[in-house]
Amino acid sequence: MTATREFERTHPWLTFEVDLEWASYRLWLLLGEATSKSDHVRRALLRPEVAEELQKVFLVKGALATTAIEGNTLSEEEARQVFEGKLRLPPSKEYLAQEIRNIVDAFDHIRDEILPDASNADLTVEKIKLYNRFVLEGLEVDEGVVPGEVRAHSVVVGRYRGAPAEDCEHLLERLCEWLGSEAFEAPVDHPELAPPLAVLKAALAHLYLAWIHPFADGNGRTVRLLEAHILLASRFSQPVTQLLSNHYNQTRSE
């Protein structure tokens, strides 16, 4: 008999299951619309220099959005200057630029790993830890925060307490196993469902990692990189992979 883990008592909603029977036609219509709009971007006939500029614009928007959610106050123009290596900030504000650079560097790493070789798209616990290291690189962190390492203590965000520290490594393994399972694969006779299922997969990865909250800091930025990884691995275009972060930033008050 398998021993009961603490999270099964404290966080019984961590079931690693999704039942799409409840999904209304409205959800599938919206997912179809998202797929269609994404295809429009992917198939747009652009000059190489225009396509490159579009990717830069949305990468800056995405990097700024995911850091702004955590309190970064730079403007989009300042974030673009960070991207181009032109912004000079006083020492007291340099961390704002470092946060932007960290996200850009992480996305560049994900892109350069996945696009040339689809076999690198598989999610592992080590990759998620690596994304957390990218997020916190060069930043001052609180005592007990070790970039890229699962926390060894309890954390509370607002009124929510993360999963028990002793279960976080196990839960990350379960998460990676679930995300790589057939649960998110399109039926052979309905390949058109692959992109909508990828969007659902990205959203559920976000939800579960936020629920687990495995790191002492940087969980939000880490999970948004995880979403970008999933969308890029599912062959969404690079600008599209930044849109979820933009959406979260624009609708924070909601």
C-alpha positions as CSV (number, residue, x, y, z in Angstrom):
1,M,0.0,0.0,0.0
2,T,1.3,3.4,-0.9
3,A,1.9,5.7,2.0
4,T,-0.3,8.8,2.2
5,R,1.5,12.1,1.6
6,E,0.9,15.2,3.5
7,F,-0.4,17.2,0.5
8,E,-3.2,14.6,0.1
9,R,-4.6,15.9,3.4
10,T,-3.8,19.6,3.0
11,H,-4.2,20.0,-0.8
12,P,-6.7,17.4,-1.9
13,W,-7.4,19.4,-5.1
14,L,-4.0,18.4,-6.5
15,T,-5.4,15.5,-8.4
16,F,-3.6,15.9,-11.8
17,E,-6.8,15.3,-13.6
18,V,-8.9,17.3,-16.0
19,D,-12.5,16.4,-17.0
20,L,-13.5,18.2,-20.2
21,E,-17.0,16.8,-20.0
22,W,-18.0,20.0,-18.3
23,A,-16.6,22.2,-21.0
24,S,-19.3,24.2,-22.8
25,Y,-19.4,24.9,-26.5
26,R,-18.4,28.5,-25.7
27,L,-15.0,27.3,-24.4
28,W,-14.3,25.3,-27.6
29,L,-15.4,28.3,-29.7
30,L,-13.0,30.6,-27.9
31,L,-10.2,28.1,-28.2
32,G,-10.9,27.7,-31.9
33,E,-10.8,31.5,-32.3
34,A,-7.5,31.6,-30.4
35,T,-6.1,28.9,-32.7
36,S,-7.3,30.8,-35.8
37,K,-5.8,34.1,-34.7
38,S,-2.6,32.4,-33.9
39,D,-2.5,30.8,-37.3
40,H,-2.9,34.2,-38.9
41,V,0.2,35.4,-37.1
42,R,2.2,32.2,-37.9
43,R,1.3,32.2,-41.6
44,A,1.7,36.0,-42.2
45,L,3.9,36.7,-45.2
46,L,6.4,39.2,-43.8
47,R,9.8,40.3,-44.9
48,P,12.5,38.8,-42.6
49,E,13.4,42.1,-41.0
50,V,9.7,42.8,-40.3
51,A,9.2,39.4,-38.8
52,E,12.3,39.9,-36.6
53,E,11.0,43.2,-35.4
54,L,7.6,41.8,-34.6
55,Q,9.3,39.1,-32.5
56,K,11.3,41.7,-30.6
57,V,8.3,43.9,-29.9
58,F,6.3,41.0,-28.4
59,L,9.2,39.6,-26.5
60,V,9.7,43.0,-24.9
61,K,6.0,43.2,-24.2
62,G,5.9,39.7,-22.7
63,A,9.1,40.3,-20.6
64,L,7.7,43.6,-19.3
65,A,4.3,42.1,-18.6
66,T,5.5,39.1,-16.6
67,T,7.8,41.4,-14.4
68,A,5.2,44.2,-14.1
69,I,2.8,41.6,-12.5
70,E,5.5,41.3,-9.8
71,G,5.9,45.1,-9.4
72,N,8.4,46.1,-12.1
73,T,7.7,49.8,-12.9
74,L,9.7,50.3,-16.2
75,S,7.8,51.6,-19.2
76,E,7.7,49.6,-22.5
77,E,10.1,52.0,-24.0
78,E,12.5,51.6,-21.1
79,A,12.1,47.8,-21.4
80,R,13.0,48.0,-25.1
81,Q,16.1,50.0,-24.2
82,V,17.1,47.2,-21.7
83,F,16.6,44.7,-24.5
84,E,18.9,46.8,-26.7
85,G,21.5,47.4,-24.0
86,K,20.9,51.1,-24.0
87,L,19.2,51.8,-20.7
88,R,21.3,53.2,-17.8
89,L,19.7,53.2,-14.4
90,P,20.9,54.2,-11.0
91,P,22.2,51.4,-8.8
92,S,19.0,51.5,-6.7
93,K,16.9,50.7,-9.8
94,E,19.2,48.3,-11.7
95,Y,17.3,45.3,-10.4
96,L,14.4,46.4,-12.6
97,A,16.5,46.1,-15.7
98,Q,17.9,42.8,-14.5
99,E,14.4,41.4,-14.1
100,I,13.7,42.2,-17.8
101,R,17.0,40.7,-18.9
102,N,16.4,37.5,-17.0
103,I,13.1,36.9,-18.7
104,V,14.5,37.7,-22.2
105,D,17.5,35.4,-21.5
106,A,15.2,32.6,-20.3
107,F,12.9,32.9,-23.4
108,D,16.0,32.9,-25.7
109,H,17.1,29.7,-24.0
110,I,13.7,28.0,-24.4
111,R,13.5,29.0,-28.0
112,D,17.0,27.9,-28.9
113,E,16.5,24.6,-27.2
114,I,13.1,23.7,-28.6
115,L,12.9,25.1,-32.2
116,P,15.9,23.2,-33.6
117,D,15.0,19.9,-31.9
118,A,11.4,19.0,-30.9
119,S,12.7,16.2,-28.7
120,N,13.9,18.9,-26.3
121,A,10.3,20.0,-25.7
122,D,9.7,17.4,-23.0
123,L,9.2,19.0,-19.6
124,T,11.3,17.8,-16.7
125,V,11.7,18.9,-13.1
126,E,15.2,20.1,-13.9
127,K,13.9,22.4,-16.6
128,I,11.4,24.0,-14.3
129,K,14.1,24.5,-11.8
130,L,16.3,26.0,-14.5
131,Y,13.6,28.5,-15.4
132,N,13.4,29.6,-11.8
133,R,17.2,30.1,-11.7
134,F,16.9,32.3,-14.9
135,V,14.1,34.3,-13.2
136,L,16.2,35.1,-10.0
137,E,19.6,35.4,-11.6
138,G,21.6,38.4,-10.3
139,L,18.7,39.6,-8.0
140,E,18.8,40.1,-4.3
141,V,16.7,37.5,-2.6
142,D,15.4,36.9,0.9
143,E,17.1,34.6,3.3
144,G,16.2,31.0,2.6
145,V,15.6,31.7,-1.1
146,V,17.9,29.5,-3.3
147,P,17.3,30.2,-7.1
148,G,16.4,26.9,-8.9
149,E,16.0,24.9,-5.7
150,V,12.7,23.7,-4.3
151,R,11.9,25.5,-1.0
152,A,12.5,23.8,2.3
153,H,9.9,25.8,4.3
154,S,6.2,26.7,4.2
155,V,5.1,29.7,2.2
156,V,1.9,31.8,2.2
157,V,0.8,34.0,-0.7
158,G,-2.1,36.2,0.4
159,R,-4.3,33.8,2.3
160,Y,-3.1,30.7,0.3
161,R,-0.6,28.3,1.7
162,G,1.6,26.5,-0.8
163,A,1.8,22.7,-0.8
164,P,3.9,21.1,2.0
165,A,7.6,21.6,1.3
166,E,8.4,17.9,1.8
167,D,6.0,17.1,-1.1
168,C,7.1,19.8,-3.6
169,E,9.7,17.7,-5.4
170,H,7.2,14.8,-5.8
171,L,4.5,17.1,-7.0
172,L,6.7,18.6,-9.6
173,E,7.5,15.1,-10.9
174,R,3.8,14.3,-11.0
175,L,3.1,17.6,-12.8
176,C,5.7,16.9,-15.5
177,E,4.4,13.3,-15.9
178,W,0.8,14.6,-16.3
179,L,1.7,17.3,-18.8
180,G,3.6,14.8,-20.9
181,S,0.7,12.2,-20.8
182,E,-1.9,11.4,-23.4
183,A,-4.4,13.6,-21.4
184,F,-3.4,16.5,-23.6
185,E,-2.9,14.7,-26.9
186,A,-5.4,15.2,-29.7
187,P,-7.2,12.1,-30.9
188,V,-5.7,10.6,-34.1
189,D,-8.9,11.4,-36.0
190,H,-9.1,15.0,-34.8
191,P,-5.6,16.5,-35.2
192,E,-7.3,20.0,-35.3
193,L,-7.7,19.7,-31.5
194,A,-4.0,19.8,-30.9
195,P,-3.6,23.7,-30.6
196,P,-6.7,24.1,-28.4
197,L,-5.5,21.4,-26.1
198,A,-2.1,23.0,-26.0
199,V,-3.7,26.2,-24.7
200,L,-5.6,24.3,-22.1
201,K,-2.3,22.5,-21.1
202,A,-0.5,25.8,-20.7
203,A,-3.3,27.2,-18.5
204,L,-3.5,24.1,-16.3
205,A,0.3,24.0,-16.0
206,H,0.1,27.5,-14.7
207,L,-2.7,26.7,-12.3
208,Y,-1.0,23.6,-10.8
209,L,2.5,25.2,-10.5
210,A,0.8,28.2,-8.7
211,W,-1.0,25.8,-6.4
212,I,2.1,23.8,-5.6
213,H,4.2,27.0,-5.3
214,P,7.4,24.9,-5.2
215,F,9.9,27.8,-5.0
216,A,10.6,30.3,-2.3
217,D,10.4,33.1,-4.8
218,G,9.8,33.7,-8.5
219,N,7.0,31.2,-8.9
220,G,4.8,33.5,-11.0
221,R,7.5,34.4,-13.5
222,T,8.6,30.7,-13.6
223,V,5.1,29.5,-14.4
224,R,4.7,32.1,-17.2
225,L,8.0,30.8,-18.8
226,L,6.5,27.3,-18.5
227,E,3.5,28.5,-20.5
228,A,5.7,29.9,-23.1
229,H,7.6,26.6,-23.3
230,I,4.4,24.7,-23.8
231,L,3.1,27.0,-26.5
232,L,6.4,27.1,-28.3
233,A,6.7,23.3,-28.2
234,S,3.2,23.2,-29.7
235,R,4.5,25.2,-32.6
236,F,2.7,28.5,-31.8
237,S,4.6,31.4,-33.2
238,Q,7.0,33.3,-31.0
239,P,4.9,36.5,-30.7
240,V,1.8,34.4,-29.6
241,T,3.8,32.8,-26.8
242,Q,3.9,36.2,-25.0
243,L,0.2,36.9,-25.2
244,L,-0.8,35.1,-22.0
245,S,1.6,37.1,-19.9
246,N,0.2,40.3,-21.5
247,H,-3.3,39.2,-20.8
248,Y,-2.6,38.5,-17.1
249,N,-0.9,41.8,-16.7
250,Q,-3.8,43.8,-18.3
251,T,-6.4,42.0,-16.3
252,R,-4.7,41.9,-12.9
253,S,-7.5,43.9,-11.2
254,E,-10.0,41.4,-12.3
